Amino acid sequence: MGIASVSEYVASLNEDQQRHICAFIEFMNTEFPQLTNKISFSMPMWLVGKKMNEGYVAVSAAKNHFSIHFSDEAFLNHLAESLPNCKKGKRCINIKYGDEKSFYAVEESISDFLKIYRTEGNSSL
């Protein structure tokens, strides 16, 4: 059986992973409380709409980095170009633990990402 809640996900991480993942979770929940948060593919995910194909941001932890996942590949490619210290994965940007500059740059870019999915019916973003 997989991870059922964000708190279970966080509890499964080591201390360094928890610090970075919790910082991102807190950022997303504070800055974008209108987004639906859930566990999907065993990681915390914020849905822009009701379904993944309507846009999402997610976070996951790995041994030497954590990843911020985006549903829009073109947005991710543009973001990766501006972050030379980060590697790009499939629909994600990988940030080494301790690379606060890249982490803040990704956080700052999330508003731009959400503008891609802004619609008349969802103008709260």
One Martini backbone bead per residue (centre of mass of N, CA, C, O) as a GRO file, in nm:
protein
  125
    1MET     BB    1   0.098   0.034   0.021
    2GLY     BB    2   0.078   0.360   0.000
    3ILE     BB    3   0.075   0.682   0.030
    4ALA     BB    4  -0.193   0.886   0.189
    5SER     BB    5  -0.019   1.136   0.304
    6VAL     BB    6   0.172   1.402   0.366
    7SER     BB    7   0.267   1.312   0.649
    8GLU     BB    8   0.370   1.036   0.556
    9TYR     BB    9   0.576   1.134   0.357
   10VAL     BB   10   0.749   1.301   0.554
   11ALA     BB   11   0.805   1.061   0.757
   12SER     BB   12   0.982   0.898   0.527
   13LEU     BB   13   1.201   1.104   0.575
   14ASN     BB   14   1.470   1.264   0.619
   15GLU     BB   15   1.580   1.549   0.759
   16ASP     BB   16   1.671   1.697   0.500
   17GLN     BB   17   1.423   1.635   0.332
   18GLN     BB   18   1.213   1.757   0.522
   19ARG     BB   19   1.305   2.050   0.516
   20HIS     BB   20   1.254   2.096   0.207
   21ILE     BB   21   0.968   1.986   0.171
   22CYS     BB   22   0.831   2.158   0.392
   23ALA     BB   23   0.897   2.431   0.266
   24PHE     BB   24   0.728   2.382   0.010
   25ILE     BB   25   0.458   2.316   0.136
   26GLU     BB   26   0.428   2.582   0.288
   27PHE     BB   27   0.442   2.765   0.045
   28MET     BB   28   0.198   2.654  -0.112
   29ASN     BB   29  -0.018   2.682   0.120
   30THR     BB   30   0.023   2.993   0.152
   31GLU     BB   31   0.025   3.108  -0.156
   32PHE     BB   32  -0.191   2.849  -0.259
   33PRO     BB   33  -0.481   2.768  -0.109
   34GLN     BB   34  -0.666   2.706  -0.374
   35LEU     BB   35  -0.519   2.452  -0.400
   36THR     BB   36  -0.517   2.118  -0.448
   37ASN     BB   37  -0.422   1.875  -0.210
   38LYS     BB   38  -0.227   1.570  -0.279
   39ILE     BB   39  -0.174   1.236  -0.330
   40SER     BB   40   0.042   1.155  -0.611
   41PHE     BB   41   0.257   0.931  -0.692
   42SER     BB   42   0.376   0.947  -0.392
   43MET     BB   43   0.314   1.272  -0.385
   44PRO     BB   44   0.296   1.595  -0.350
   45MET     BB   45   0.001   1.771  -0.485
   46TRP     BB   46  -0.106   2.046  -0.698
   47LEU     BB   47  -0.408   2.142  -0.823
   48VAL     BB   48  -0.554   2.358  -1.044
   49GLY     BB   49  -0.775   2.162  -1.072
   50LYS     BB   50  -0.936   1.846  -1.080
   51LYS     BB   51  -0.706   1.765  -1.284
   52MET     BB   52  -0.399   1.700  -1.413
   53ASN     BB   53  -0.464   1.824  -1.709
   54GLU     BB   54  -0.503   2.122  -1.550
   55GLY     BB   55  -0.263   2.109  -1.362
   56TYR     BB   56   0.064   2.093  -1.186
   57VAL     BB   57   0.229   2.056  -0.864
   58ALA     BB   58   0.528   1.893  -0.737
   59VAL     BB   59   0.695   1.684  -0.480
   60SER     BB   60   1.027   1.530  -0.434
   61ALA     BB   61   1.249   1.286  -0.298
   62ALA     BB   62   1.598   1.232  -0.286
   63LYS     BB   63   1.911   1.172  -0.203
   64ASN     BB   64   2.053   1.458  -0.355
   65HIS     BB   65   1.751   1.556  -0.415
   66PHE     BB   66   1.488   1.762  -0.531
   67SER     BB   67   1.159   1.777  -0.684
   68ILE     BB   68   0.993   1.978  -0.927
   69HIS     BB   69   0.676   1.947  -1.066
   70PHE     BB   70   0.542   1.984  -1.403
   71SER     BB   71   0.290   1.986  -1.657
   72ASP     BB   72   0.480   2.188  -1.827
   73GLU     BB   73   0.732   2.151  -2.051
   74ALA     BB   74   0.792   2.439  -2.156
   75PHE     BB   75   0.827   2.568  -1.883
   76LEU     BB   76   1.053   2.383  -1.783
   77ASN     BB   77   1.261   2.449  -2.002
   78HIS     BB   78   1.284   2.749  -1.932
   79LEU     BB   79   1.367   2.713  -1.637
   80ALA     BB   80   1.626   2.541  -1.684
   81GLU     BB   81   1.786   2.768  -1.833
   82SER     BB   82   1.792   2.950  -1.549
   83LEU     BB   83   1.928   2.667  -1.407
   84PRO     BB   84   2.250   2.556  -1.409
   85ASN     BB   85   2.248   2.379  -1.124
   86CYS     BB   86   2.023   2.217  -1.269
   87LYS     BB   87   1.839   1.938  -1.337
   88LYS     BB   88   1.651   1.767  -1.576
   89GLY     BB   89   1.361   1.600  -1.586
   90LYS     BB   90   1.066   1.448  -1.600
   91ARG     BB   91   0.881   1.713  -1.532
   92CYS     BB   92   1.154   1.827  -1.380
   93ILE     BB   93   1.337   1.983  -1.115
   94ASN     BB   94   1.663   1.950  -0.983
   95ILE     BB   95   1.754   2.003  -0.638
   96LYS     BB   96   1.994   2.057  -0.439
   97TYR     BB   97   2.082   2.032  -0.139
   98GLY     BB   98   2.130   2.382  -0.049
   99ASP     BB   99   2.002   2.529  -0.313
  100GLU     BB  100   1.851   2.817  -0.252
  101LYS     BB  101   1.852   2.982  -0.513
  102SER     BB  102   1.693   2.778  -0.687
  103PHE     BB  103   1.452   2.743  -0.502
  104TYR     BB  104   1.354   3.042  -0.516
  105ALA     BB  105   1.323   3.052  -0.824
  106VAL     BB  106   1.100   2.842  -0.836
  107GLU     BB  107   0.898   2.977  -0.651
  108GLU     BB  108   0.876   3.240  -0.827
  109SER     BB  109   0.764   3.073  -1.090
  110ILE     BB  110   0.477   2.968  -1.011
  111SER     BB  111   0.300   3.204  -1.094
  112ASP     BB  112   0.365   3.177  -1.396
  113PHE     BB  113   0.259   2.896  -1.428
  114LEU     BB  114  -0.041   2.957  -1.338
  115LYS     BB  115  -0.107   3.153  -1.576
  116ILE     BB  116  -0.139   2.932  -1.791
  117TYR     BB  117  -0.417   2.820  -1.622
  118ARG     BB  118  -0.579   3.062  -1.652
  119THR     BB  119  -0.924   3.129  -1.614
  120GLU     BB  120  -1.227   3.257  -1.591
  121GLY     BB  121  -1.324   3.024  -1.379
  122ASN     BB  122  -1.006   3.072  -1.239
  123SER     BB  123  -0.923   3.378  -1.101
  124SER     BB  124  -0.769   3.306  -0.817
  125LEU     BB  125  -0.462   3.270  -0.938
   0.00000   0.00000   0.00000
